[in-house]
Amino acid sequence: GSAVAAHYLSSRVEYYYIQALFSGLSGGEECHIAVVYSYASEKTPFNKRTKNYATLEISSGLAIPLGAASGGWIYNFLGCPAVYL
């Protein structure tokens, strides 16, 4: 949805509903985070669980600023549609 709307800047606002539809049907980001943490607790030995949870927290915390920075860098060099590819 966002890739189509970014490529065609004069596109209709209904294209943003495509993206929201997939996110809504899959439970959104909260559901994905719950799945990741439950998978980590099932597959990690008890003595390494704290380290793996800390790694998950750090990577989740760095994802937004690094994603925004890399998106801005890609936008400057390749243009708006390339950010969504």
PyMOL Python script that loads the backbone (N, CA, C, O; Angstrom):
from pymol import cmd

cmd.read_pdbstr("""\
ATOM      1  N   GLY A   1       0.799  -1.181   0.000  1.00  0.00           N
ATOM      2  CA  GLY A   1       0.000   0.000   0.000  1.00  0.00           C
ATOM      3  C   GLY A   1       0.848   1.254   0.000  1.00  0.00           C
ATOM      4  O   GLY A   1       0.618   2.151  -0.811  1.00  0.00           O
ATOM      5  N   SER A   2       1.823   1.339   0.889  1.00  0.00           N
ATOM      6  CA  SER A   2       2.659   2.533   0.968  1.00  0.00           C
ATOM      7  C   SER A   2       3.564   2.659  -0.242  1.00  0.00           C
ATOM      8  O   SER A   2       3.841   3.770  -0.693  1.00  0.00           O
ATOM      9  N   ALA A   3       4.032   1.533  -0.775  1.00  0.00           N
ATOM     10  CA  ALA A   3       4.896   1.578  -1.957  1.00  0.00           C
ATOM     11  C   ALA A   3       4.132   2.105  -3.157  1.00  0.00           C
ATOM     12  O   ALA A   3       4.669   2.885  -3.944  1.00  0.00           O
ATOM     13  N   VAL A   4       2.892   1.688  -3.302  1.00  0.00           N
ATOM     14  CA  VAL A   4       2.073   2.167  -4.424  1.00  0.00           C
ATOM     15  C   VAL A   4       1.788   3.650  -4.267  1.00  0.00           C
ATOM     16  O   VAL A   4       1.895   4.410  -5.229  1.00  0.00           O
ATOM     17  N   ALA A   5       1.426   4.067  -3.060  1.00  0.00           N
ATOM     18  CA  ALA A   5       1.116   5.473  -2.827  1.00  0.00           C
ATOM     19  C   ALA A   5       2.352   6.355  -2.964  1.00  0.00           C
ATOM     20  O   ALA A   5       2.236   7.511  -3.371  1.00  0.00           O
ATOM     21  N   ALA A   6       3.526   5.837  -2.635  1.00  0.00           N
ATOM     22  CA  ALA A   6       4.750   6.626  -2.783  1.00  0.00           C
ATOM     23  C   ALA A   6       5.169   6.728  -4.236  1.00  0.00           C
ATOM     24  O   ALA A   6       5.678   7.762  -4.670  1.00  0.00           O
ATOM     25  N   HIS A   7       4.955   5.657  -4.990  1.00  0.00           N
ATOM     26  CA  HIS A   7       5.349   5.682  -6.400  1.00  0.00           C
ATOM     27  C   HIS A   7       4.440   6.612  -7.196  1.00  0.00           C
ATOM     28  O   HIS A   7       4.904   7.397  -8.023  1.00  0.00           O
ATOM     29  N   TYR A   8       3.164   6.513  -6.937  1.00  0.00           N
ATOM     30  CA  TYR A   8       2.203   7.384  -7.604  1.00  0.00           C
ATOM     31  C   TYR A   8       1.733   8.418  -6.589  1.00  0.00           C
ATOM     32  O   TYR A   8       0.775   8.178  -5.853  1.00  0.00           O
ATOM     33  N   LEU A   9       2.394   9.552  -6.549  1.00  0.00           N
ATOM     34  CA  LEU A   9       2.100  10.549  -5.517  1.00  0.00           C
ATOM     35  C   LEU A   9       0.696  11.121  -5.632  1.00  0.00           C
ATOM     36  O   LEU A   9       0.173  11.673  -4.664  1.00  0.00           O
ATOM     37  N   SER A  10       0.085  10.998  -6.792  1.00  0.00           N
ATOM     38  CA  SER A  10      -1.282  11.487  -6.948  1.00  0.00           C
ATOM     39  C   SER A  10      -2.298  10.364  -6.755  1.00  0.00           C
ATOM     40  O   SER A  10      -3.442  10.491  -7.192  1.00  0.00           O
ATOM     41  N   SER A  11      -1.902   9.271  -6.109  1.00  0.00           N
ATOM     42  CA  SER A  11      -2.805   8.143  -5.910  1.00  0.00           C
ATOM     43  C   SER A  11      -3.848   8.478  -4.845  1.00  0.00           C
ATOM     44  O   SER A  11      -3.698   9.424  -4.072  1.00  0.00           O
ATOM     45  N   ARG A  12      -4.886   7.689  -4.832  1.00  0.00           N
ATOM     46  CA  ARG A  12      -5.975   7.921  -3.898  1.00  0.00           C
ATOM     47  C   ARG A  12      -5.614   7.393  -2.515  1.00  0.00           C
ATOM     48  O   ARG A  12      -4.757   6.520  -2.373  1.00  0.00           O
ATOM     49  N   VAL A  13      -6.267   7.924  -1.519  1.00  0.00           N
ATOM     50  CA  VAL A  13      -5.964   7.574  -0.130  1.00  0.00           C
ATOM     51  C   VAL A  13      -6.386   6.142   0.191  1.00  0.00           C
ATOM     52  O   VAL A  13      -5.921   5.581   1.184  1.00  0.00           O
ATOM     53  N   GLU A  14      -7.242   5.544  -0.610  1.00  0.00           N
ATOM     54  CA  GLU A  14      -7.693   4.184  -0.345  1.00  0.00           C
ATOM     55  C   GLU A  14      -6.568   3.165  -0.438  1.00  0.00           C
ATOM     56  O   GLU A  14      -6.681   2.074   0.122  1.00  0.00           O
ATOM     57  N   TYR A  15      -5.487   3.495  -1.130  1.00  0.00           N
ATOM     58  CA  TYR A  15      -4.367   2.557  -1.232  1.00  0.00           C
ATOM     59  C   TYR A  15      -3.681   2.349   0.115  1.00  0.00           C
ATOM     60  O   TYR A  15      -3.028   1.326   0.323  1.00  0.00           O
ATOM     61  N   TYR A  16      -3.818   3.287   1.011  1.00  0.00           N
ATOM     62  CA  TYR A  16      -3.250   3.104   2.347  1.00  0.00           C
ATOM     63  C   TYR A  16      -4.027   2.066   3.150  1.00  0.00           C
ATOM     64  O   TYR A  16      -3.497   1.506   4.110  1.00  0.00           O
ATOM     65  N   TYR A  17      -5.261   1.807   2.774  1.00  0.00           N
ATOM     66  CA  TYR A  17      -6.037   0.780   3.457  1.00  0.00           C
ATOM     67  C   TYR A  17      -5.491  -0.616   3.186  1.00  0.00           C
ATOM     68  O   TYR A  17      -5.695  -1.521   3.995  1.00  0.00           O
ATOM     69  N   ILE A  18      -4.804  -0.808   2.066  1.00  0.00           N
ATOM     70  CA  ILE A  18      -4.223  -2.116   1.762  1.00  0.00           C
ATOM     71  C   ILE A  18      -3.209  -2.484   2.832  1.00  0.00           C
ATOM     72  O   ILE A  18      -3.214  -3.604   3.343  1.00  0.00           O
ATOM     73  N   GLN A  19      -2.356  -1.557   3.165  1.00  0.00           N
ATOM     74  CA  GLN A  19      -1.356  -1.802   4.204  1.00  0.00           C
ATOM     75  C   GLN A  19      -2.025  -2.048   5.550  1.00  0.00           C
ATOM     76  O   GLN A  19      -1.625  -2.955   6.280  1.00  0.00           O
ATOM     77  N   ALA A  20      -3.021  -1.269   5.881  1.00  0.00           N
ATOM     78  CA  ALA A  20      -3.699  -1.423   7.168  1.00  0.00           C
ATOM     79  C   ALA A  20      -4.467  -2.740   7.238  1.00  0.00           C
ATOM     80  O   ALA A  20      -4.636  -3.302   8.321  1.00  0.00           O
ATOM     81  N   LEU A  21      -4.928  -3.231   6.105  1.00  0.00           N
ATOM     82  CA  LEU A  21      -5.664  -4.490   6.082  1.00  0.00           C
ATOM     83  C   LEU A  21      -4.771  -5.655   6.501  1.00  0.00           C
ATOM     84  O   LEU A  21      -5.171  -6.471   7.332  1.00  0.00           O
ATOM     85  N   PHE A  22      -3.574  -5.740   5.939  1.00  0.00           N
ATOM     86  CA  PHE A  22      -2.665  -6.827   6.301  1.00  0.00           C
ATOM     87  C   PHE A  22      -2.235  -6.726   7.759  1.00  0.00           C
ATOM     88  O   PHE A  22      -2.152  -7.742   8.449  1.00  0.00           O
ATOM     89  N   SER A  23      -1.966  -5.538   8.226  1.00  0.00           N
ATOM     90  CA  SER A  23      -1.562  -5.360   9.619  1.00  0.00           C
ATOM     91  C   SER A  23      -2.707  -5.712  10.567  1.00  0.00           C
ATOM     92  O   SER A  23      -2.486  -6.330  11.609  1.00  0.00           O
ATOM     93  N   GLY A  24      -3.897  -5.328  10.214  1.00  0.00           N
ATOM     94  CA  GLY A  24      -5.047  -5.618  11.059  1.00  0.00           C
ATOM     95  C   GLY A  24      -5.405  -7.089  11.102  1.00  0.00           C
ATOM     96  O   GLY A  24      -5.779  -7.607  12.155  1.00  0.00           O
ATOM     97  N   LEU A  25      -5.295  -7.768   9.971  1.00  0.00           N
ATOM     98  CA  LEU A  25      -5.630  -9.186   9.932  1.00  0.00           C
ATOM     99  C   LEU A  25      -4.592 -10.059  10.630  1.00  0.00           C
ATOM    100  O   LEU A  25      -4.916 -11.141  11.121  1.00  0.00           O
ATOM    101  N   SER A  26      -3.358  -9.596  10.673  1.00  0.00           N
ATOM    102  CA  SER A  26      -2.317 -10.407  11.302  1.00  0.00           C
ATOM    103  C   SER A  26      -2.137 -10.083  12.783  1.00  0.00           C
ATOM    104  O   SER A  26      -1.296 -10.700  13.436  1.00  0.00           O
ATOM    105  N   GLY A  27      -2.878  -9.160  13.324  1.00  0.00           N
ATOM    106  CA  GLY A  27      -2.793  -8.844  14.743  1.00  0.00           C
ATOM    107  C   GLY A  27      -1.936  -7.642  15.062  1.00  0.00           C
ATOM    108  O   GLY A  27      -1.849  -7.236  16.221  1.00  0.00           O
ATOM    109  N   GLY A  28      -1.309  -7.072  14.071  1.00  0.00           N
ATOM    110  CA  GLY A  28      -0.491  -5.894  14.293  1.00  0.00           C
ATOM    111  C   GLY A  28       0.853  -6.226  14.904  1.00  0.00           C
ATOM    112  O   GLY A  28       1.214  -7.392  15.068  1.00  0.00           O
ATOM    113  N   GLU A  29       1.576  -5.190  15.231  1.00  0.00           N
ATOM    114  CA  GLU A  29       2.936  -5.356  15.742  1.00  0.00           C
ATOM    115  C   GLU A  29       2.954  -6.001  17.125  1.00  0.00           C
ATOM    116  O   GLU A  29       3.888  -6.735  17.447  1.00  0.00           O
ATOM    117  N   GLU A  30       1.953  -5.744  17.933  1.00  0.00           N
ATOM    118  CA  GLU A  30       1.924  -6.327  19.274  1.00  0.00           C
ATOM    119  C   GLU A  30       1.877  -7.843  19.216  1.00  0.00           C
ATOM    120  O   GLU A  30       2.531  -8.515  20.013  1.00  0.00           O
ATOM    121  N   CYS A  31       1.117  -8.381  18.288  1.00  0.00           N
ATOM    122  CA  CYS A  31       1.025  -9.832  18.139  1.00  0.00           C
ATOM    123  C   CYS A  31       2.352 -10.414  17.667  1.00  0.00           C
ATOM    124  O   CYS A  31       2.763 -11.479  18.127  1.00  0.00           O
ATOM    125  N   HIS A  32       3.015  -9.728  16.760  1.00  0.00           N
ATOM    126  CA  HIS A  32       4.309 -10.214  16.271  1.00  0.00           C
ATOM    127  C   HIS A  32       5.362 -10.212  17.380  1.00  0.00           C
ATOM    128  O   HIS A  32       6.172 -11.134  17.470  1.00  0.00           O
ATOM    129  N   ILE A  33       5.349  -9.191  18.213  1.00  0.00           N
ATOM    130  CA  ILE A  33       6.307  -9.131  19.325  1.00  0.00           C
ATOM    131  C   ILE A  33       6.039 -10.256  20.322  1.00  0.00           C
ATOM    132  O   ILE A  33       6.977 -10.863  20.838  1.00  0.00           O
ATOM    133  N   ALA A  34       4.768 -10.535  20.593  1.00  0.00           N
ATOM    134  CA  ALA A  34       4.436 -11.629  21.506  1.00  0.00           C
ATOM    135  C   ALA A  34       4.910 -12.970  20.957  1.00  0.00           C
ATOM    136  O   ALA A  34       5.382 -13.819  21.713  1.00  0.00           O
ATOM    137  N   VAL A  35       4.787 -13.161  19.657  1.00  0.00           N
ATOM    138  CA  VAL A  35       5.252 -14.406  19.040  1.00  0.00           C
ATOM    139  C   VAL A  35       6.771 -14.525  19.142  1.00  0.00           C
ATOM    140  O   VAL A  35       7.286 -15.604  19.435  1.00  0.00           O
ATOM    141  N   VAL A  36       7.489 -13.435  18.905  1.00  0.00           N
ATOM    142  CA  VAL A  36       8.951 -13.468  18.977  1.00  0.00           C
ATOM    143  C   VAL A  36       9.414 -13.804  20.392  1.00  0.00           C
ATOM    144  O   VAL A  36      10.314 -14.626  20.567  1.00  0.00           O
ATOM    145  N   TYR A  37       8.817 -13.186  21.390  1.00  0.00           N
ATOM    146  CA  TYR A  37       9.231 -13.451  22.769  1.00  0.00           C
ATOM    147  C   TYR A  37       8.860 -14.867  23.211  1.00  0.00           C
ATOM    148  O   TYR A  37       9.629 -15.510  23.925  1.00  0.00           O
ATOM    149  N   SER A  38       7.706 -15.356  22.800  1.00  0.00           N
ATOM    150  CA  SER A  38       7.352 -16.721  23.188  1.00  0.00           C
ATOM    151  C   SER A  38       8.242 -17.738  22.485  1.00  0.00           C
ATOM    152  O   SER A  38       8.595 -18.761  23.073  1.00  0.00           O
ATOM    153  N   TYR A  39       8.608 -17.472  21.238  1.00  0.00           N
ATOM    154  CA  TYR A  39       9.535 -18.361  20.534  1.00  0.00           C
ATOM    155  C   TYR A  39      10.907 -18.352  21.210  1.00  0.00           C
ATOM    156  O   TYR A  39      11.536 -19.399  21.367  1.00  0.00           O
ATOM    157  N   ALA A  40      11.360 -17.172  21.605  1.00  0.00           N
ATOM    158  CA  ALA A  40      12.658 -17.077  22.281  1.00  0.00           C
ATOM    159  C   ALA A  40      12.640 -17.810  23.616  1.00  0.00           C
ATOM    160  O   ALA A  40      13.637 -18.427  23.989  1.00  0.00           O
ATOM    161  N   SER A  41      11.539 -17.755  24.332  1.00  0.00           N
ATOM    162  CA  SER A  41      11.484 -18.450  25.621  1.00  0.00           C
ATOM    163  C   SER A  41      11.399 -19.961  25.446  1.00  0.00           C
ATOM    164  O   SER A  41      11.864 -20.708  26.307  1.00  0.00           O
ATOM    165  N   GLU A  42      10.819 -20.417  24.354  1.00  0.00           N
ATOM    166  CA  GLU A  42      10.736 -21.857  24.115  1.00  0.00           C
ATOM    167  C   GLU A  42      12.056 -22.451  23.641  1.00  0.00           C
ATOM    168  O   GLU A  42      12.406 -23.564  24.032  1.00  0.00           O
ATOM    169  N   LYS A  43      12.782 -21.735  22.816  1.00  0.00           N
ATOM    170  CA  LYS A  43      13.972 -22.283  22.166  1.00  0.00           C
ATOM    171  C   LYS A  43      15.285 -21.958  22.869  1.00  0.00           C
ATOM    172  O   LYS A  43      16.329 -22.503  22.509  1.00  0.00           O
ATOM    173  N   THR A  44      15.248 -21.088  23.852  1.00  0.00           N
ATOM    174  CA  THR A  44      16.476 -20.667  24.523  1.00  0.00           C
ATOM    175  C   THR A  44      16.624 -21.400  25.848  1.00  0.00           C
ATOM    176  O   THR A  44      15.657 -21.500  26.604  1.00  0.00           O
ATOM    177  N   PRO A  45      17.812 -21.915  26.145  1.00  0.00           N
ATOM    178  CA  PRO A  45      18.032 -22.503  27.476  1.00  0.00           C
ATOM    179  C   PRO A  45      17.867 -21.439  28.571  1.00  0.00           C
ATOM    180  O   PRO A  45      18.069 -20.248  28.332  1.00  0.00           O
ATOM    181  N   PHE A  46      17.506 -21.883  29.748  1.00  0.00           N
ATOM    182  CA  PHE A  46      17.188 -20.953  30.833  1.00  0.00           C
ATOM    183  C   PHE A  46      18.356 -20.033  31.175  1.00  0.00           C
ATOM    184  O   PHE A  46      18.138 -18.860  31.480  1.00  0.00           O
ATOM    185  N   ASN A  47      19.578 -20.530  31.133  1.00  0.00           N
ATOM    186  CA  ASN A  47      20.722 -19.706  31.532  1.00  0.00           C
ATOM    187  C   ASN A  47      21.116 -18.674  30.476  1.00  0.00           C
ATOM    188  O   ASN A  47      21.903 -17.777  30.781  1.00  0.00           O
ATOM    189  N   LYS A  48      20.606 -18.764  29.259  1.00  0.00           N
ATOM    190  CA  LYS A  48      20.918 -17.787  28.210  1.00  0.00           C
ATOM    191  C   LYS A  48      19.727 -16.892  27.866  1.00  0.00           C
ATOM    192  O   LYS A  48      19.815 -16.051  26.972  1.00  0.00           O
ATOM    193  N   ARG A  49      18.637 -17.072  28.566  1.00  0.00           N
ATOM    194  CA  ARG A  49      17.406 -16.357  28.229  1.00  0.00           C
ATOM    195  C   ARG A  49      17.516 -14.852  28.452  1.00  0.00           C
ATOM    196  O   ARG A  49      16.997 -14.072  27.654  1.00  0.00           O
ATOM    197  N   THR A  50      18.176 -14.436  29.512  1.00  0.00           N
ATOM    198  CA  THR A  50      18.320 -13.008  29.805  1.00  0.00           C
ATOM    199  C   THR A  50      19.103 -12.306  28.709  1.00  0.00           C
ATOM    200  O   THR A  50      18.738 -11.210  28.285  1.00  0.00           O
ATOM    201  N   LYS A  51      20.168 -12.929  28.253  1.00  0.00           N
ATOM    202  CA  LYS A  51      20.981 -12.341  27.182  1.00  0.00           C
ATOM    203  C   LYS A  51      20.172 -12.218  25.888  1.00  0.00           C
ATOM    204  O   LYS A  51      20.268 -11.209  25.190  1.00  0.00           O
ATOM    205  N   ASN A  52      19.387 -13.231  25.573  1.00  0.00           N
ATOM    206  CA  ASN A  52      18.593 -13.176  24.345  1.00  0.00           C
ATOM    207  C   ASN A  52      17.475 -12.138  24.441  1.00  0.00           C
ATOM    208  O   ASN A  52      17.177 -11.459  23.458  1.00  0.00           O
ATOM    209  N   TYR A  53      16.857 -12.011  25.612  1.00  0.00           N
ATOM    210  CA  TYR A  53      15.842 -10.969  25.779  1.00  0.00           C
ATOM    211  C   TYR A  53      16.456  -9.578  25.677  1.00  0.00           C
ATOM    212  O   TYR A  53      15.856  -8.670  25.103  1.00  0.00           O
ATOM    213  N   ALA A  54      17.648  -9.414  26.232  1.00  0.00           N
ATOM    214  CA  ALA A  54      18.332  -8.119  26.119  1.00  0.00           C
ATOM    215  C   ALA A  54      18.662  -7.809  24.665  1.00  0.00           C
ATOM    216  O   ALA A  54      18.546  -6.662  24.234  1.00  0.00           O
ATOM    217  N   THR A  55      19.072  -8.819  23.909  1.00  0.00           N
ATOM    218  CA  THR A  55      19.350  -8.624  22.485  1.00  0.00           C
ATOM    219  C   THR A  55      18.086  -8.221  21.733  1.00  0.00           C
ATOM    220  O   THR A  55      18.128  -7.348  20.866  1.00  0.00           O
ATOM    221  N   LEU A  56      16.970  -8.851  22.061  1.00  0.00           N
ATOM    222  CA  LEU A  56      15.700  -8.478  21.434  1.00  0.00           C
ATOM    223  C   LEU A  56      15.315  -7.037  21.760  1.00  0.00           C
ATOM    224  O   LEU A  56      14.878  -6.295  20.880  1.00  0.00           O
ATOM    225  N   GLU A  57      15.475  -6.643  23.014  1.00  0.00           N
ATOM    226  CA  GLU A  57      15.136  -5.278  23.421  1.00  0.00           C
ATOM    227  C   GLU A  57      16.028  -4.246  22.740  1.00  0.00           C
ATOM    228  O   GLU A  57      15.546  -3.209  22.284  1.00  0.00           O
ATOM    229  N   ILE A  58      17.319  -4.526  22.670  1.00  0.00           N
ATOM    230  CA  ILE A  58      18.248  -3.583  22.036  1.00  0.00           C
ATOM    231  C   ILE A  58      17.955  -3.459  20.551  1.00  0.00           C
ATOM    232  O   ILE A  58      17.930  -2.353  20.011  1.00  0.00           O
ATOM    233  N   SER A  59      17.734  -4.589  19.889  1.00  0.00           N
ATOM    234  CA  SER A  59      17.457  -4.519  18.452  1.00  0.00           C
ATOM    235  C   SER A  59      16.121  -3.846  18.175  1.00  0.00           C
ATOM    236  O   SER A  59      15.986  -3.140  17.175  1.00  0.00           O
ATOM    237  N   SER A  60      15.134  -4.049  19.036  1.00  0.00           N
ATOM    238  CA  SER A  60      13.855  -3.356  18.863  1.00  0.00           C
ATOM    239  C   SER A  60      14.004  -1.857  19.086  1.00  0.00           C
ATOM    240  O   SER A  60      13.386  -1.056  18.385  1.00  0.00           O
ATOM    241  N   GLY A  61      14.820  -1.481  20.059  1.00  0.00           N
ATOM    242  CA  GLY A  61      15.036  -0.062  20.333  1.00  0.00           C
ATOM    243  C   GLY A  61      15.822   0.645  19.250  1.00  0.00           C
ATOM    244  O   GLY A  61      15.603   1.830  19.000  1.00  0.00           O
ATOM    245  N   LEU A  62      16.731  -0.058  18.606  1.00  0.00           N
ATOM    246  CA  LEU A  62      17.542   0.553  17.548  1.00  0.00           C
ATOM    247  C   LEU A  62      16.879   0.510  16.178  1.00  0.00           C
ATOM    248  O   LEU A  62      17.315   1.206  15.261  1.00  0.00           O
ATOM    249  N   ALA A  63      15.842  -0.291  16.026  1.00  0.00           N
ATOM    250  CA  ALA A  63      15.226  -0.461  14.711  1.00  0.00           C
ATOM    251  C   ALA A  63      14.612   0.833  14.187  1.00  0.00           C
ATOM    252  O   ALA A  63      14.773   1.150  13.008  1.00  0.00           O
ATOM    253  N   ILE A  64      13.925   1.574  15.020  1.00  0.00           N
ATOM    254  CA  ILE A  64      13.248   2.785  14.556  1.00  0.00           C
ATOM    255  C   ILE A  64      14.239   3.889  14.183  1.00  0.00           C
ATOM    256  O   ILE A  64      14.130   4.427  13.081  1.00  0.00           O
ATOM    257  N   PRO A  65      15.198   4.257  15.036  1.00  0.00           N
ATOM    258  CA  PRO A  65      16.117   5.319  14.609  1.00  0.00           C
ATOM    259  C   PRO A  65      17.011   4.920  13.437  1.00  0.00           C
ATOM    260  O   PRO A  65      17.269   5.737  12.553  1.00  0.00           O
ATOM    261  N   LEU A  66      17.484   3.676  13.419  1.00  0.00           N
ATOM    262  CA  LEU A  66      18.322   3.257  12.292  1.00  0.00           C
ATOM    263  C   LEU A  66      17.512   3.128  11.008  1.00  0.00           C
ATOM    264  O   LEU A  66      18.010   3.428   9.923  1.00  0.00           O
ATOM    265  N   GLY A  67      16.267   2.683  11.130  1.00  0.00           N
ATOM    266  CA  GLY A  67      15.403   2.602   9.955  1.00  0.00           C
ATOM    267  C   GLY A  67      15.074   3.977   9.395  1.00  0.00           C
ATOM    268  O   GLY A  67      15.054   4.165   8.178  1.00  0.00           O
ATOM    269  N   ALA A  68      14.818   4.935  10.269  1.00  0.00           N
ATOM    270  CA  ALA A  68      14.545   6.298   9.809  1.00  0.00           C
ATOM    271  C   ALA A  68      15.775   6.925   9.166  1.00  0.00           C
ATOM    272  O   ALA A  68      15.670   7.609   8.149  1.00  0.00           O
ATOM    273  N   ALA A  69      16.933   6.692   9.757  1.00  0.00           N
ATOM    274  CA  ALA A  69      18.165   7.250   9.188  1.00  0.00           C
ATOM    275  C   ALA A  69      18.481   6.629   7.836  1.00  0.00           C
ATOM    276  O   ALA A  69      18.837   7.338   6.894  1.00  0.00           O
ATOM    277  N   SER A  70      18.355   5.316   7.734  1.00  0.00           N
ATOM    278  CA  SER A  70      18.643   4.679   6.446  1.00  0.00           C
ATOM    279  C   SER A  70      17.587   5.034   5.414  1.00  0.00           C
ATOM    280  O   SER A  70      17.905   5.156   4.231  1.00  0.00           O
ATOM    281  N   GLY A  71      16.337   5.204   5.831  1.00  0.00           N
ATOM    282  CA  GLY A  71      15.304   5.639   4.897  1.00  0.00           C
ATOM    283  C   GLY A  71      15.572   7.035   4.362  1.00  0.00           C
ATOM    284  O   GLY A  71      15.355   7.296   3.179  1.00  0.00           O
ATOM    285  N   GLY A  72      16.041   7.934   5.218  1.00  0.00           N
ATOM    286  CA  GLY A  72      16.400   9.276   4.759  1.00  0.00           C
ATOM    287  C   GLY A  72      17.584   9.265   3.816  1.00  0.00           C
ATOM    288  O   GLY A  72      17.622  10.025   2.849  1.00  0.00           O
ATOM    289  N   TRP A  73      18.548   8.407   4.095  1.00  0.00           N
ATOM    290  CA  TRP A  73      19.719   8.292   3.222  1.00  0.00           C
ATOM    291  C   TRP A  73      19.314   7.745   1.853  1.00  0.00           C
ATOM    292  O   TRP A  73      19.760   8.254   0.825  1.00  0.00           O
ATOM    293  N   ILE A  74      18.473   6.713   1.838  1.00  0.00           N
ATOM    294  CA  ILE A  74      18.008   6.151   0.563  1.00  0.00           C
ATOM    295  C   ILE A  74      17.180   7.177  -0.190  1.00  0.00           C
ATOM    296  O   ILE A  74      17.290   7.283  -1.412  1.00  0.00           O
ATOM    297  N   TYR A  75      16.350   7.937   0.521  1.00  0.00           N
ATOM    298  CA  TYR A  75      15.536   8.963  -0.125  1.00  0.00           C
ATOM    299  C   TYR A  75      16.412  10.025  -0.783  1.00  0.00           C
ATOM    300  O   TYR A  75      16.118  10.462  -1.896  1.00  0.00           O
ATOM    301  N   ASN A  76      17.476  10.444  -0.114  1.00  0.00           N
ATOM    302  CA  ASN A  76      18.358  11.471  -0.682  1.00  0.00           C
ATOM    303  C   ASN A  76      19.060  11.000  -1.943  1.00  0.00           C
ATOM    304  O   ASN A  76      19.253  11.788  -2.869  1.00  0.00           O
ATOM    305  N   PHE A  77      19.444   9.742  -2.000  1.00  0.00           N
ATOM    306  CA  PHE A  77      20.226   9.255  -3.126  1.00  0.00           C
ATOM    307  C   PHE A  77      19.387   8.647  -4.242  1.00  0.00           C
ATOM    308  O   PHE A  77      19.750   8.768  -5.413  1.00  0.00           O
ATOM    309  N   LEU A  78      18.269   7.992  -3.909  1.00  0.00           N
ATOM    310  CA  LEU A  78      17.524   7.252  -4.923  1.00  0.00           C
ATOM    311  C   LEU A  78      16.109   7.757  -5.158  1.00  0.00           C
ATOM    312  O   LEU A  78      15.478   7.366  -6.140  1.00  0.00           O
ATOM    313  N   GLY A  79      15.602   8.604  -4.297  1.00  0.00           N
ATOM    314  CA  GLY A  79      14.265   9.142  -4.491  1.00  0.00           C
ATOM    315  C   GLY A  79      13.220   8.437  -3.634  1.00  0.00           C
ATOM    316  O   GLY A  79      13.506   7.460  -2.942  1.00  0.00           O
ATOM    317  N   CYS A  80      12.024   8.954  -3.701  1.00  0.00           N
ATOM    318  CA  CYS A  80      10.941   8.511  -2.828  1.00  0.00           C
ATOM    319  C   CYS A  80      10.506   7.058  -3.042  1.00  0.00           C
ATOM    320  O   CYS A  80      10.363   6.343  -2.050  1.00  0.00           O
ATOM    321  N   PRO A  81      10.288   6.576  -4.264  1.00  0.00           N
ATOM    322  CA  PRO A  81       9.814   5.190  -4.413  1.00  0.00           C
ATOM    323  C   PRO A  81      10.805   4.148  -3.913  1.00  0.00           C
ATOM    324  O   PRO A  81      10.394   3.073  -3.476  1.00  0.00           O
ATOM    325  N   ALA A  82      12.092   4.440  -3.966  1.00  0.00           N
ATOM    326  CA  ALA A  82      13.097   3.457  -3.548  1.00  0.00           C
ATOM    327  C   ALA A  82      13.056   3.189  -2.053  1.00  0.00           C
ATOM    328  O   ALA A  82      13.514   2.134  -1.614  1.00  0.00           O
ATOM    329  N   VAL A  83      12.528   4.099  -1.264  1.00  0.00           N
ATOM    330  CA  VAL A  83      12.462   3.902   0.187  1.00  0.00           C
ATOM    331  C   VAL A  83      11.546   2.731   0.517  1.00  0.00           C
ATOM    332  O   VAL A  83      11.780   2.023   1.497  1.00  0.00           O
ATOM    333  N   TYR A  84      10.516   2.517  -0.281  1.00  0.00           N
ATOM    334  CA  TYR A  84       9.520   1.495   0.016  1.00  0.00           C
ATOM    335  C   TYR A  84       9.801   0.163  -0.660  1.00  0.00           C
ATOM    336  O   TYR A  84       9.009  -0.771  -0.531  1.00  0.00           O
ATOM    337  N   LEU A  85      10.900   0.057  -1.371  1.00  0.00           N
ATOM    338  CA  LEU A  85      11.207  -1.215  -2.043  1.00  0.00           C
ATOM    339  C   LEU A  85      12.086  -2.102  -1.221  1.00  0.00           C
ATOM    340  O   LEU A  85      12.429  -3.203  -1.652  1.00  0.00           O
TER     341      LEU A  85
END
""", "prot")
cmd.dss("prot")
cmd.show_as("cartoon", "prot")
cmd.util.cbc("prot")
cmd.orient("prot")
